[in-house]
Amino acid sequence: MPKLATVLKDEIVRLARKEIRAEVLALRKASTASRTETHALKRRVAALEKQLAAVSKAPVAKKLAPADDATTIRFSSKGFATLRRRLELSAAEMGFLLNASDQSVYKWERGVRPRPGQLPKIAALRKMSKPQVAELLGSLQK
């Protein structure tokens, strides 16, 4: 009789392993598919963050129309300070519009000449009115 019990027990164990193997295989496939999808989403998020960083670095470049030639644009620190007061902008706001730091704005007002790439943006700001600048600043900060 013990032989029959052992054989029956072995058969039950064999069938249970067979069923478990099928279930585990299905779970492995689902897990692999989930990991693949997660990695694809991570790559997509990284690409989108990179695009966002590139867009946010130069927010005004698309909004402000650059002048023809940066070498013919005149710049004076006194005029730049007057422009900032006329537009009622803080140094940080002016820097944000020009894609520069507020420290750069302070230096430009004290006599340091901006880089040639900044001159067309400053010239474009000169042509704008206070409401236009406020609208542009509001649209960029959203």
C-alpha positions in Angstrom: 0.0 0.0 0.0 2.8 2.5 0.7 3.8 2.1 -2.9 0.4 3.3 -4.2 0.5 6.3 -2.0 4.1 7.2 -3.1 3.1 6.8 -6.8 0.0 8.9 -6.3 2.0 11.6 -4.5 4.6 11.7 -7.2 2.0 12.0 -9.9 0.3 14.9 -8.1 3.6 16.7 -7.7 4.4 16.2 -11.4 1.0 17.6 -12.5 1.3 20.5 -10.1 4.8 21.4 -11.5 3.5 21.2 -15.0 0.7 23.7 -14.2 3.0 26.0 -12.3 5.5 26.0 -15.1 2.8 27.2 -17.6 1.7 30.0 -15.2 5.2 31.1 -14.5 6.0 31.3 -18.2 3.0 33.6 -18.8 4.1 35.8 -15.9 7.7 36.0 -17.3 6.4 37.1 -20.7 4.2 39.8 -19.1 7.1 41.0 -16.9 9.4 41.2 -19.9 6.8 43.1 -21.9 6.3 45.5 -19.0 10.1 46.1 -18.6 10.4 46.7 -22.3 7.6 49.3 -22.2 9.1 51.0 -19.2 12.5 51.4 -20.9 10.8 52.8 -24.0 8.9 55.3 -21.9 12.1 56.3 -20.0 13.9 56.9 -23.3 10.9 59.0 -24.6 10.8 61.1 -21.4 14.6 61.7 -21.6 14.2 62.8 -25.2 11.3 65.1 -24.3 13.3 66.6 -21.4 16.2 67.3 -23.7 13.8 69.1 -26.1 12.3 71.1 -23.3 15.8 72.1 -22.1 16.7 73.3 -25.6 13.5 75.3 -26.0 13.7 76.9 -22.6 17.3 78.0 -23.1 16.4 80.5 -25.8 12.8 81.5 -25.1 13.1 84.9 -26.6 15.1 84.0 -29.7 11.9 83.1 -31.6 9.8 85.9 -30.2 12.2 88.8 -30.7 12.9 89.6 -34.3 16.7 90.0 -34.7 18.1 93.0 -36.4 20.0 92.7 -39.7 23.6 92.9 -38.5 24.9 92.8 -35.0 28.0 94.9 -35.8 26.0 97.9 -36.9 23.8 98.0 -33.7 24.8 100.7 -31.4 24.9 100.1 -27.6 25.4 102.4 -24.7 25.1 101.4 -21.1 23.3 104.6 -20.2 20.7 103.9 -23.0 20.3 100.3 -21.8 19.6 101.4 -18.3 17.1 103.9 -19.5 15.4 101.3 -21.6 15.0 99.0 -18.6 13.6 101.9 -16.6 11.2 102.9 -19.4 9.9 99.3 -19.7 9.7 99.0 -15.9 11.5 95.7 -15.8 13.6 94.3 -13.1 17.1 93.1 -13.9 15.9 89.5 -13.6 13.0 90.1 -16.0 15.2 91.9 -18.5 17.7 89.0 -18.3 14.9 86.5 -18.8 13.8 88.3 -21.9 17.3 88.5 -23.3 18.3 85.0 -22.2 20.9 86.3 -19.8 21.4 86.5 -16.1 20.5 89.5 -14.0 24.2 90.0 -13.2 24.8 90.4 -16.9 22.1 93.1 -17.1 23.8 94.9 -14.2 27.2 94.7 -15.9 25.8 96.0 -19.2 24.3 99.0 -17.3 27.7 99.6 -15.7 29.6 99.8 -19.0 30.4 96.2 -20.0 29.5 95.6 -23.7 27.2 92.6 -24.3 28.2 89.8 -26.7 27.3 90.3 -30.3 24.6 87.7 -30.1 22.8 89.7 -27.5 22.8 93.0 -29.4 20.0 92.0 -31.9 17.7 91.0 -29.0 18.4 94.3 -27.2 17.7 96.2 -30.4 14.4 94.3 -30.8 13.4 95.3 -27.2 14.1 98.9 -28.0 11.4 98.8 -30.7 8.8 97.4 -28.3 6.3 99.2 -26.1 5.7 98.5 -22.4 2.4 96.6 -23.1 4.1 94.5 -25.8 7.0 93.6 -23.4 4.5 92.8 -20.6 2.6 90.5 -22.9 5.7 88.8 -24.2 7.0 88.3 -20.6 3.6 86.9 -19.5 3.5 84.5 -22.4 7.1 83.3 -21.8 6.7 82.8 -18.1 3.6 80.5 -18.4 
